[in-house]
Amino acid sequence: MTRVFIDGSAGTTGLRIWERLAQRQDLELLSIPEQFRKDESARRDYLNRAEVAFLCLPDGAAMEAAAMVENPETVIIDTSTAHRTAPGWVYGFPELTGQREKLRRAKRIANPGCHASGFIALAAPLVEQGILPKGA
Protein backbone atom coordinates (compact mmCIF):
# COMPACT_ATOMS: atom_id res chain seq x y z
CA MET A 1 0.00 0.00 0.00
CA THR A 2 1.45 3.36 -1.03
CA ARG A 3 1.93 5.86 1.82
CA VAL A 4 0.90 9.42 0.93
CA PHE A 5 1.41 12.58 2.97
CA ILE A 6 -0.19 15.91 2.11
CA ASP A 7 1.75 18.79 3.63
CA GLY A 8 -0.78 21.59 3.80
CA SER A 9 -3.80 19.30 4.01
CA ALA A 10 -5.79 21.96 5.89
CA GLY A 11 -5.84 24.33 2.90
CA THR A 12 -8.19 24.24 -0.09
CA THR A 13 -5.87 22.32 -2.44
CA GLY A 14 -4.79 19.88 0.26
CA LEU A 15 -8.37 19.22 1.33
CA ARG A 16 -9.46 18.48 -2.24
CA ILE A 17 -6.55 16.12 -2.84
CA TRP A 18 -7.29 14.40 0.50
CA GLU A 19 -10.98 13.96 -0.43
CA ARG A 20 -10.09 12.34 -3.74
CA LEU A 21 -7.37 10.07 -2.42
CA ALA A 22 -9.33 9.01 0.67
CA GLN A 23 -11.69 7.06 -1.62
CA ARG A 24 -8.87 4.78 -2.78
CA GLN A 25 -8.22 1.46 -1.07
CA ASP A 26 -4.64 1.14 -2.37
CA LEU A 27 -3.33 4.22 -0.54
CA GLU A 28 -2.53 4.90 3.09
CA LEU A 29 -2.99 8.60 3.85
CA LEU A 30 -0.58 9.70 6.56
CA SER A 31 -2.12 12.31 8.81
CA ILE A 32 0.03 14.42 11.09
CA PRO A 33 -1.71 15.07 14.43
CA GLU A 34 -3.12 18.61 14.56
CA GLN A 35 -0.89 19.67 17.45
CA PHE A 36 2.21 18.79 15.40
CA ARG A 37 1.05 20.27 12.08
CA LYS A 38 3.54 23.15 12.27
CA ASP A 39 6.27 21.23 14.11
CA GLU A 40 9.28 21.05 11.77
CA SER A 41 10.64 17.73 13.04
CA ALA A 42 7.21 16.07 12.82
CA ARG A 43 6.71 17.37 9.27
CA ARG A 44 10.20 16.17 8.31
CA ASP A 45 9.36 12.72 9.68
CA TYR A 46 6.07 12.48 7.76
CA LEU A 47 7.62 13.82 4.55
CA ASN A 48 10.35 11.17 4.70
CA ARG A 49 8.02 8.32 5.68
CA ALA A 50 5.79 8.96 2.68
CA GLU A 51 6.32 7.33 -0.67
CA VAL A 52 4.47 10.29 -2.23
CA ALA A 53 4.33 13.74 -0.63
CA PHE A 54 2.10 16.49 -1.95
CA LEU A 55 3.19 20.02 -1.07
CA CYS A 56 0.08 22.19 -0.87
CA LEU A 57 1.87 25.20 0.53
CA PRO A 58 2.88 28.76 -0.36
CA ASP A 59 6.09 28.95 -2.40
CA GLY A 60 8.51 29.61 0.47
CA ALA A 61 7.07 26.86 2.64
CA ALA A 62 7.12 24.46 -0.33
CA MET A 63 10.83 25.13 -0.86
CA GLU A 64 11.49 24.52 2.84
CA ALA A 65 9.46 21.30 2.83
CA ALA A 66 11.20 19.98 -0.29
CA ALA A 67 14.56 20.61 1.37
CA MET A 68 13.45 18.48 4.36
CA VAL A 69 13.05 15.36 2.22
CA GLU A 70 16.12 13.15 2.59
CA ASN A 71 14.51 9.87 1.57
CA PRO A 72 15.65 9.28 -2.04
CA GLU A 73 12.54 7.17 -2.72
CA THR A 74 10.01 9.85 -1.76
CA VAL A 75 8.24 11.37 -4.76
CA ILE A 76 7.35 15.02 -4.21
CA ILE A 77 4.51 16.67 -6.10
CA ASP A 78 4.54 20.44 -5.54
CA THR A 79 1.29 22.28 -6.20
CA SER A 80 2.85 25.73 -5.67
CA THR A 81 4.74 27.75 -8.28
CA ALA A 82 8.06 27.33 -6.40
CA HIS A 83 9.52 24.50 -8.51
CA ARG A 84 7.83 24.90 -11.90
CA THR A 85 11.05 25.92 -13.62
CA ALA A 86 13.52 24.58 -11.06
CA PRO A 87 16.38 22.34 -12.23
CA GLY A 88 15.78 18.68 -11.40
CA TRP A 89 11.99 19.06 -11.32
CA VAL A 90 9.76 17.62 -14.05
CA TYR A 91 6.86 19.74 -15.25
CA GLY A 92 3.74 17.74 -14.51
CA PHE A 93 1.91 17.95 -17.82
CA PRO A 94 1.96 14.42 -19.29
CA GLU A 95 0.23 15.47 -22.50
CA LEU A 96 3.36 17.29 -23.67
CA THR A 97 5.55 15.25 -25.98
CA GLY A 98 8.05 13.24 -23.93
CA GLN A 99 6.69 14.30 -20.53
CA ARG A 100 4.76 11.12 -19.70
CA GLU A 101 7.93 8.99 -19.56
CA LYS A 102 9.80 11.67 -17.58
CA LEU A 103 6.95 11.78 -15.07
CA ARG A 104 7.00 8.01 -14.61
CA ARG A 105 10.65 8.19 -13.48
CA ALA A 106 10.53 11.53 -11.66
CA LYS A 107 11.04 11.99 -7.93
CA ARG A 108 10.32 15.74 -8.11
CA ILE A 109 7.22 16.91 -9.99
CA ALA A 110 5.99 20.48 -10.34
CA ASN A 111 2.26 20.80 -10.92
CA PRO A 112 1.61 23.24 -13.80
CA GLY A 113 -1.49 24.91 -12.36
CA CYS A 114 -4.81 25.68 -14.04
CA HIS A 115 -3.95 28.73 -16.17
CA ALA A 116 -0.75 27.22 -17.52
CA SER A 117 -2.52 23.91 -18.20
CA GLY A 118 -5.23 25.65 -20.20
CA PHE A 119 -2.72 27.55 -22.31
CA ILE A 120 -0.40 24.56 -22.83
CA ALA A 121 -3.30 22.31 -23.83
CA LEU A 122 -4.21 24.75 -26.59
CA ALA A 123 -0.76 25.89 -27.71
CA ALA A 124 1.35 22.69 -27.56
CA PRO A 125 -0.39 20.91 -30.47
CA LEU A 126 -0.02 24.08 -32.56
CA VAL A 127 3.72 24.20 -31.83
CA GLU A 128 4.10 20.48 -32.61
CA GLN A 129 2.39 21.01 -35.99
CA GLY A 130 4.58 24.01 -36.80
CA ILE A 131 1.65 26.43 -36.78
CA LEU A 132 3.23 28.36 -33.87
CA PRO A 133 7.01 28.72 -33.69
CA LYS A 134 8.96 27.11 -30.83
CA GLY A 135 10.29 29.49 -28.20
CA ALA A 136 8.25 32.46 -29.37
C-alpha positions as CSV (number, residue, x, y, z in Angstrom):
1,M,0.0,0.0,0.0
2,T,1.4,3.4,-1.0
3,R,1.9,5.9,1.8
4,V,0.9,9.4,0.9
5,F,1.4,12.6,3.0
6,I,-0.2,15.9,2.1
7,D,1.8,18.8,3.6
8,G,-0.8,21.6,3.8
9,S,-3.8,19.3,4.0
10,A,-5.8,22.0,5.9
11,G,-5.8,24.3,2.9
12,T,-8.2,24.2,-0.1
13,T,-5.9,22.3,-2.4
14,G,-4.8,19.9,0.3
15,L,-8.4,19.2,1.3
16,R,-9.5,18.5,-2.2
17,I,-6.5,16.1,-2.8
18,W,-7.3,14.4,0.5
19,E,-11.0,14.0,-0.4
20,R,-10.1,12.3,-3.7
21,L,-7.4,10.1,-2.4
22,A,-9.3,9.0,0.7
23,Q,-11.7,7.1,-1.6
24,R,-8.9,4.8,-2.8
25,Q,-8.2,1.5,-1.1
26,D,-4.6,1.1,-2.4
27,L,-3.3,4.2,-0.5
28,E,-2.5,4.9,3.1
29,L,-3.0,8.6,3.9
30,L,-0.6,9.7,6.6
31,S,-2.1,12.3,8.8
32,I,0.0,14.4,11.1
33,P,-1.7,15.1,14.4
34,E,-3.1,18.6,14.6
35,Q,-0.9,19.7,17.5
36,F,2.2,18.8,15.4
37,R,1.1,20.3,12.1
38,K,3.5,23.2,12.3
39,D,6.3,21.2,14.1
40,E,9.3,21.0,11.8
41,S,10.6,17.7,13.0
42,A,7.2,16.1,12.8
43,R,6.7,17.4,9.3
44,R,10.2,16.2,8.3
45,D,9.4,12.7,9.7
46,Y,6.1,12.5,7.8
47,L,7.6,13.8,4.5
48,N,10.3,11.2,4.7
49,R,8.0,8.3,5.7
50,A,5.8,9.0,2.7
51,E,6.3,7.3,-0.7
52,V,4.5,10.3,-2.2
53,A,4.3,13.7,-0.6
54,F,2.1,16.5,-1.9
55,L,3.2,20.0,-1.1
56,C,0.1,22.2,-0.9
57,L,1.9,25.2,0.5
58,P,2.9,28.8,-0.4
59,D,6.1,29.0,-2.4
60,G,8.5,29.6,0.5
61,A,7.1,26.9,2.6
62,A,7.1,24.5,-0.3
63,M,10.8,25.1,-0.9
64,E,11.5,24.5,2.8
65,A,9.5,21.3,2.8
66,A,11.2,20.0,-0.3
67,A,14.6,20.6,1.4
68,M,13.5,18.5,4.4
69,V,13.1,15.4,2.2
70,E,16.1,13.2,2.6
71,N,14.5,9.9,1.6
72,P,15.6,9.3,-2.0
73,E,12.5,7.2,-2.7
74,T,10.0,9.9,-1.8
75,V,8.2,11.4,-4.8
76,I,7.4,15.0,-4.2
77,I,4.5,16.7,-6.1
78,D,4.5,20.4,-5.5
79,T,1.3,22.3,-6.2
80,S,2.9,25.7,-5.7
81,T,4.7,27.7,-8.3
82,A,8.1,27.3,-6.4
83,H,9.5,24.5,-8.5
84,R,7.8,24.9,-11.9
85,T,11.0,25.9,-13.6
86,A,13.5,24.6,-11.1
87,P,16.4,22.3,-12.2
88,G,15.8,18.7,-11.4
89,W,12.0,19.1,-11.3
90,V,9.8,17.6,-14.1
91,Y,6.9,19.7,-15.3
92,G,3.7,17.7,-14.5
93,F,1.9,17.9,-17.8
94,P,2.0,14.4,-19.3
95,E,0.2,15.5,-22.5
96,L,3.4,17.3,-23.7
97,T,5.6,15.2,-26.0
98,G,8.0,13.2,-23.9
99,Q,6.7,14.3,-20.5
100,R,4.8,11.1,-19.7
101,E,7.9,9.0,-19.6
102,K,9.8,11.7,-17.6
103,L,7.0,11.8,-15.1
104,R,7.0,8.0,-14.6
105,R,10.6,8.2,-13.5
106,A,10.5,11.5,-11.7
107,K,11.0,12.0,-7.9
108,R,10.3,15.7,-8.1
109,I,7.2,16.9,-10.0
110,A,6.0,20.5,-10.3
111,N,2.3,20.8,-10.9
112,P,1.6,23.2,-13.8
113,G,-1.5,24.9,-12.4
114,C,-4.8,25.7,-14.0
115,H,-4.0,28.7,-16.2
116,A,-0.8,27.2,-17.5
117,S,-2.5,23.9,-18.2
118,G,-5.2,25.6,-20.2
119,F,-2.7,27.5,-22.3
120,I,-0.4,24.6,-22.8
121,A,-3.3,22.3,-23.8
122,L,-4.2,24.8,-26.6
123,A,-0.8,25.9,-27.7
124,A,1.4,22.7,-27.6
125,P,-0.4,20.9,-30.5
126,L,0.0,24.1,-32.6
127,V,3.7,24.2,-31.8
128,E,4.1,20.5,-32.6
129,Q,2.4,21.0,-36.0
130,G,4.6,24.0,-36.8
131,I,1.7,26.4,-36.8
132,L,3.2,28.4,-33.9
133,P,7.0,28.7,-33.7
134,K,9.0,27.1,-30.8
135,G,10.3,29.5,-28.2
136,A,8.2,32.5,-29.4
